[in-house]
Amino acid sequence: MRLYAINELQDALFEALDNNPSEAEFVKKYITNLSAMLARNPAYYRYLGPYWWPIKRILLNHDMPGGDDFIDAEWLGKVTLPTNALNCIAGWAMQETRIGSGEMPTNSVMLEDGDGNVDECVVVDPFLEELIKNPI
């Protein structure tokens, strides 16, 4: 898989904004729905790949329940896009691609950047992994 460039996400962003009154409303709707999904299936976060980290930061900034404040700073720095909406779109696109290809929600994804460099991204959120092992 490749990390997304902003221009690759523009069409999805325009569609999201066409269906929501504002960018802020789109982000709130997305993270509210994601939070509900994570409450039902904590392993779902794995589908977001490295985009989990900027999305988790958005969840924390909106006081969404169900997590701790651990964020992988290295991957956050590598993949964070300029706006919350773009980060949400990137996470959505990654999960759609991974689910669409029949992947199980694994912690590891091989990523290719714009220069053709391949790097393994291992996403491990200790809080959610504990929930996966020991559901409430």
ABEGO torsion letter per residue (X at the ends): XBBBBAAAAAAAAAAAAAABABAAAAAAAAAAAAAAAAAABAAAAAAAEAAAAAAAAAAAAAGBBGBBABBBAAAAAAABBABAAAAAAAAAAAAAAAAAAGBBBBABBBBBBAAGBBBBBBBBBAAAAAAAABBX
